[in-house]
Amino acid sequence: MLTTEHTQLVDTVIQMAQNMETYSPTEAVTGASRFDEDLGIDSLAMIDFVVTLEKRFAIVIDEAAITEVKTVDDMAKVINATLNA
């Protein structure tokens, strides 16, 4: 079951991804959107994006967790887990 908090995190991640210079979606952005294939965010841009997220949420995201992130929803889950750690 998705919580309101998770939905808000997904919305925030989407908004922040849309503000990236390398953002080039192939379709409407959702929680299932993949950073590389759907949003055009490559590995180098992902590093910048993670730093931006860390500043926005005042957290440090574990690098190992980032390697598993493929979708917007995955990123929201990592942020949520980090915020609640």
Secondary structure by P-SEA (a helix, b strand, c coil): cccaaaaaaaaaaaaaaaacccccccccccccccccccccccaaaaaaaaaaaaaaacccccaaaaaacccaaaaaaaaaaaaac
